[in-house]
Amino acid sequence: MNREQIEQCIPHREPFLWLDEVTELTERSISARKHLRPDLDVFRGHYPDFPLLPGVLQCEAMFQAAAILISRLLPVGEDAAPVVTRLSNGQFRRMVRPGETLTIDVELVERVSKAFYLKGRTSVDGRVTARIEFACTEAPRAG
């Protein structure tokens, strides 16, 4: 799935779209990638002399991948958007630097009506950088 196809599934756009491509998508899991260009604005301020991708943005990449997975199970129209309702068991294992490629893997653990319970992992070159468990549901968009 390319960038255009990703944008058809979720409402996120530049500069806050943290997925470049989806490499695998099943009914229960998704794998995606984000190429972290050294000129990304986030590296200018986090940190100027030691640029790192913040852990919260690794989580956001997992949330966006989950939104794509959820969009295949529960189409979200113009009146609703997927939102994270819970985050637990976060672990940050390795720093992520400019020029690296972040791999994002999310698995659906359980679905209860419109609530989705998931676990996610990000990695670089096969080494885990972050892990989380989280829940998502749809929320009405403010009009």
Secondary structure, 3 states (H helix, E strand, C coil): CCHHHHHHHCCCCCCCCCCCEEEEECCCEEEEEEECCCCCHHHHHCCCCCCCCCHHHHHHHHHHHHHHHHHHHCCCCCCEEEEEEEEEEEEECCCCCCCCEEEEEEEEEEEECCEEEEEEEEEECCEEEEEEEEEEEEEECCC
